[in-house]
Amino acid sequence: MKIAKNISIIALVTFFFSCQAKVKSDDKGIAQNTISEKAVLSPSELQEYETAYFASGCFWCVEAIYESVKGVKEVVSGYSGGSEQNPTYEQVAYGKTSHAESVEVYYDPEVISFQELVQVFFGSHDPTALNRQGPDRGAHYRSIAFYENSEEEKIIRDYIKLLESKGLYDAPIVTQVVEFEKFWKAEEYHQDFERKNPNQSYIRAVSVPRLNRFKENFPGYLKEGVH
């Protein structure tokens, strides 16, 4: 009974700090402790930049990481890697689709390259974790590096080979290298969630520490004024 009780406690703690538990229905659209507004670019302005797509766990975490990177103009949270049309958060979060929580990154290639964005991707999560990241579990949290052309595919695969040759991990890299097809923007209350809700429990326990680890390891990639 004591062992079973301990397992139940661990499971409860894991669920409390997981992405599946991060939003309650009455939290939607509510931004607590909102900080300063960021500049919003119009669709026509965004078209001036290149795009890149990644999935590496909770999109709140990934969005915040890429938002801190120099040359990145906008990051959008959403869903990709699946076949279902118009997926919703409730469907994706509970494994009812084949999509993964993903981000769409708009970036200036004159400031930062696709290869550097790939380095950010692999350097900001555990690419050996199969269908999970941190406390989050499920195929919708899997690691995916999307490519839009053969050059990008080569960059990703070459970088994986480089990482493997250096023996940096104790387990094989399980990141999927997938041709990009479609990105579905997530509900508005997910956009810029970490910035708008710094005191939300998941943000404080998981997302902020992950962002801080990235900042510590990649100071040269940070935007001016980001510490």
C-alpha positions in Angstrom: 0.0 0.0 0.0 2.8 2.4 0.8 4.5 1.9 -2.6 1.2 2.3 -4.4 0.5 5.5 -2.4 3.9 6.9 -3.4 3.3 6.1 -7.0 0.0 7.9 -6.9 1.6 11.0 -5.4 4.3 11.1 -8.1 1.6 10.7 -10.8 -0.4 13.5 -9.3 2.6 15.9 -9.2 3.5 15.0 -12.7 0.0 15.7 -14.0 -0.3 19.0 -12.1 2.8 20.3 -13.8 2.1 18.9 -17.2 0.8 20.6 -20.3 -2.5 18.7 -20.2 -3.3 20.3 -16.8 -2.0 23.7 -17.7 -5.2 25.3 -18.9 -8.6 25.2 -17.3 -11.7 26.0 -19.4 -12.3 29.2 -17.3 -8.7 30.4 -17.9 -9.2 30.8 -21.6 -8.6 34.4 -22.8 -7.5 35.5 -19.3 -4.0 37.0 -19.0 -2.8 37.3 -15.4 -0.1 39.8 -14.4 0.2 40.9 -18.0 3.5 42.6 -18.8 4.4 45.2 -21.4 2.9 44.7 -24.9 5.2 43.6 -27.7 5.2 45.0 -31.2 2.7 43.2 -33.4 3.6 42.8 -37.1 0.9 42.7 -39.7 0.5 39.7 -42.1 2.0 41.7 -44.9 5.0 42.6 -42.7 5.5 39.0 -41.7 5.6 38.0 -45.3 8.9 39.8 -45.6 10.6 37.1 -43.4 11.4 33.4 -43.7 9.6 30.7 -41.7 10.7 27.7 -39.8 8.7 25.1 -37.9 9.6 23.1 -34.8 8.0 20.9 -32.2 9.8 20.1 -28.9 7.2 19.7 -26.2 4.9 22.4 -24.8 4.5 25.2 -27.3 4.4 27.8 -24.5 8.0 26.8 -23.7 9.2 26.7 -27.3 7.5 29.9 -28.2 9.2 31.8 -25.4 12.6 30.4 -26.3 12.5 31.4 -29.9 11.0 34.8 -29.0 14.3 35.5 -27.1 16.4 34.7 -30.1 18.0 37.6 -32.2 16.6 37.9 -35.7 13.3 36.2 -34.8 10.4 38.6 -35.5 7.4 36.6 -34.4 6.6 33.1 -33.0 3.2 31.6 -33.3 2.0 28.6 -31.2 0.0 25.9 -33.1 -0.3 22.4 -34.3 1.5 20.5 -37.1 2.8 17.1 -38.1 -0.7 15.5 -38.4 -3.4 14.9 -40.9 -6.5 16.2 -39.2 -8.1 19.5 -40.3 -8.7 22.4 -38.0 -7.4 20.7 -34.8 -8.3 22.2 -31.4 -6.2 22.3 -28.3 -8.5 19.9 -26.5 -8.2 17.4 -29.3 -4.4 17.7 -29.6 -3.7 17.8 -25.9 -5.6 14.6 -25.2 -4.0 12.7 -28.1 -7.1 12.7 -30.3 -5.1 13.8 -33.4 -1.8 13.0 -34.9 -0.5 16.6 -34.6 2.2 17.8 -32.2 2.3 21.1 -30.4 4.5 23.2 -32.7 5.7 26.7 -33.3 5.9 28.8 -36.5 9.0 31.0 -36.4 9.3 34.1 -38.6 12.9 35.2 -38.8 15.3 37.5 -40.7 17.9 35.3 -42.5 20.3 38.3 -42.6 20.5 38.2 -38.8 20.1 34.5 -38.0 20.3 31.4 -40.3 18.1 28.4 -40.5 21.1 26.3 -39.3 21.3 28.5 -36.2 17.6 28.0 -35.5 18.2 24.3 -35.8 21.0 24.6 -33.2 18.6 26.5 -30.9 16.0 23.7 -31.4 18.4 20.9 -30.4 20.0 23.0 -27.7 16.8 23.8 -25.9 15.2 20.4 -25.4 16.1 16.7 -25.0 16.0 15.2 -28.5 16.4 11.6 -27.0 13.1 11.8 -25.2 10.5 9.7 -27.1 7.0 11.2 -27.1 7.7 13.4 -24.1 9.5 16.4 -22.8 10.0 17.3 -19.2 6.7 16.4 -17.3 4.7 16.2 -20.5 3.8 12.9 -22.0 2.3 11.8 -25.3 3.0 11.8 -29.0 1.7 15.4 -29.3 4.8 16.4 -27.4 7.2 14.6 -29.7 10.4 16.2 -31.1 10.0 17.2 -34.8 12.3 19.4 -37.0 10.3 20.3 -40.1 11.9 21.2 -43.4 10.5 23.1 -46.3 13.1 22.2 -49.0 16.0 19.8 -49.5 18.5 22.3 -48.3 16.8 22.6 -44.9 16.5 18.8 -44.7 20.2 18.4 -45.3 21.0 21.0 -42.6 18.9 19.1 -40.0 20.1 15.6 -40.9 23.8 16.8 -41.0 23.4 18.4 -37.6 21.9 15.3 -36.1 24.9 13.3 -37.5 27.3 15.9 -35.9 25.6 15.6 -32.5 25.7 11.8 -32.7 29.4 11.8 -33.7 30.3 13.9 -30.7 28.5 11.4 -28.3 26.8 14.1 -26.4 23.8 11.9 -25.4 23.5 8.6 -23.6 20.6 7.6 -25.8 19.8 7.8 -29.5 18.3 11.0 -30.9 14.6 10.3 -31.7 13.8 13.7 -33.3 11.6 13.2 -36.4 12.7 15.0 -39.6 9.5 15.7 -41.4 8.6 17.6 -44.5 6.4 20.6 -43.6 2.9 20.5 -44.9 0.5 22.6 -42.8 0.5 24.7 -39.7 -2.6 25.4 -37.7 -2.5 28.4 -35.4 -3.6 27.6 -31.8 -6.3 29.4 -30.0 -5.6 33.0 -29.2 -5.3 32.4 -25.4 -2.2 30.3 -26.1 -0.3 33.0 -27.9 2.5 34.7 -25.9 1.2 32.8 -22.8 4.4 32.8 -20.9 4.9 36.5 -21.4 1.3 37.3 -20.4 1.1 34.8 -17.4 4.5 34.7 -15.6 2.9 33.5 -12.4 0.9 30.6 -13.8 2.0 27.4 -12.1 3.2 25.5 -15.2 5.1 28.6 -16.4 6.9 29.0 -13.1 7.7 25.4 -12.6 8.6 24.2 -16.1 8.6 26.9 -18.8 10.7 29.6 -17.1 13.4 27.2 -15.9 13.6 25.8 -19.4 14.0 29.2 -20.9 16.6 30.2 -18.4 18.7 27.1 -19.2 18.6 28.1 -22.8 19.7 31.7 -22.0 22.6 30.4 -19.9 23.8 28.0 -22.6 23.3 30.3 -25.7 23.9 33.9 -24.6 25.3 34.7 -28.0 21.9 34.0 -29.6 19.9 36.3 -27.4 18.2 39.5 -28.5 19.7 42.7 -27.1 18.2 43.4 -23.7 17.3 39.8 -23.1 18.9 38.4 -19.9 
